[in-house]
Amino acid sequence: MKLGLVCTNENRETVLEKIHSIGIEVYKKADLYGVEEGLHEEFLPCIVFRMDQLEELVDLLQSFTGSASSSKVVGMYNEEFYVVDHEQVLYFKATDLTVVCHTASEEYRVKEKLYQLEDRLPSDRYIKVNRSFIVNIDRVVKIIPWFNRRLLLKFDQSKKEVEVSKNYVGHFKEFLGLR
């Protein structure tokens, strides 16, 4: 089961911290949504929660952890399959026929399409920044204003860079709480 989260920006970090502490990841498209009271009109099925009763939500979700799915990234390198830890992923890049998972030191071919990864990766960590790239925001260390209203992202422990196209800049800034 995949869990989605709908809450105010002010409460998002607190709720995510609690949910991650019990080993549950949050997805953009989910089977079930945890929705803060007052925001649940269009998200079904959902568990409506109040911030003053967050512990009850965590307890309820913890009862589901046995059936919760974790999102593993499996990629191929030198004709062998590897399970890539989320903390290692810098970004995914779609080329003509393949998707490549980039880490600081390796590149793994991934079987899935970029839109499939976007749907299943934790939506609090991964964001699409142009037509061909999804980045792990936890690995971004510098955001540089770039030419023509674009942004350039630099990653920790790597010289790799990814451009946020002007069509995605607004969504990217909103994701970071800069708007």
N, C-alpha and C positions, 0 to 999 in steps of 0.2 A: 504494500500500500504506500502511495506517495502522499505526503502532507504538503499542503500549501499554506501560506500565512497571509492574512489581510489584516493590517492594523495601521495605526497612525505612525508617522515617521518618528515622533517623540518616543513611542513605546517599542519600536521595532528592535533595537539593540537588546533591550532587556528581555523581551520575549524570545528572540533568537538565542541568546545566551542560555536561557533556561531549557529550551528545546534541544539545543546542541549538547547540553550537559548530560542528557539521557540517551544520546547517540542517534537522534533523529535528524535527518537532513530535510531542508525545505526546498520545494520545487515550484517552478513557475506554473506548470500545468500539473494538476494533482487529482487524486481520487477523492480526497477529503480535505477540507479547508478548516483551519483554525481562524476564526474571524472575530475581531474585537466588536463588542456590542455597539450597534448603531451603523455598522458597515456591511451587514450581511444580506442585503436585498438580492444580489445577483450571484452569490456563491453558494451553490448547493452540490452535494451535501456538505454541511458544515457543522462545526462545533462552535457555538457562540460563547465567548468568554469575556469577563470583566477583569481589568487589571488588578483590582483588589482581591480577585479570586484566582490569580495566576497559578498558584500551587495546585489547585484542584485540576486545572487543565493539564499541568505537567503529570500529575498522578494518573489521570485518564489516559494520556498519551503513552505513558510508561507501560500501561497494561497492553498496549498495541506493539511495543517494540519487538516482540518476538516475530511479528509478521511484517514489520516495516522493511522496505527495501533499501539497500544501500546502493549508491551509484558508483560502480567501479569503472575505471577507464582501462580497457584492454587494448593494447596496441601491439603491432608487429615491428620488430627490429632484427635485422639479419636473419630473417626467416624463422624467428622464434617469437612466441607470444609472451608479453609481459603485462602484469597488472601494475598500473602506474598510480601511485598515491596522489590524492588531490593536492597535497601540499607541494608536490613536485611540478605540477602543470603550470606553465606560464600562459599558454594560449593554444587554441586550435585554429588551424588555417585550412581553408578549403581551396583546393586547386582544381584543375579541370575534371579529374576523375577520382580524386582521393581527398581524404581529410587527414591532416597530419597533426599529431599532438606534440607540441614543443615543450621540452623541459630545458633547464639551464645547460644540460650537457648532451641530450639525445633528442632524436626525432622519431616518433612512432607512428606508423600508418594505422589509422583507425577505420574499422569497417563501416561505422555509421555515417550518415550524412550530417551536415552541420545543423540543419533544422531539427534532426532527431536528438542531437546532443543538447541543443538549446532547450528542448522540452524536458529532458530528463536530468540535467545537471542542476545542482542547488542554485536557486535563483538569487540567493543572497551573496554568492561568491562569483558567479559567472555572468558576464554580460556581453551581448553582441555589440561590437563597436563599428562594424562596417559589413558589407555583404559577405566578406570572406573570413572574418575573424570573430572568435569568442575568446575573451580574456578572463583570467583568474584575477580578480581585483585584489585579492590578498597578496599577490606577488608584484603588484605595481608599486614602485617607489617614487616615481616622479611623473607629473603631468605637465607637459610643456605646451603653452599656446603656440599654435603652428599657423602656417599660411592659410589664407582663405577660410577663416573661422573653423579650422580643424584643430585637433589636439594630437600630441605625440606622447605615447606612453613608454616609459622605460621600466625595466624589471630588475628586481634584486638578483645579484649573483649572475648577471648575464649582460651582454652588450646588445641583446636583441631589442628591437623597437617595433611598436605597432601604432598605426595611425587611426585615430577616431575620425571617421569621415564627417563632413558637415551635416549630413542627413541624420547622423546618430548622436551628435554632440548634445542636443537638448535632452534626450533620454538618458545619456550618460551622466550629465550633470544632475539630473533629477535622481538618478540611482544613488549618486554620492551625497545627495542632500544639499547641493550647491545652488538650487533654485528655490 
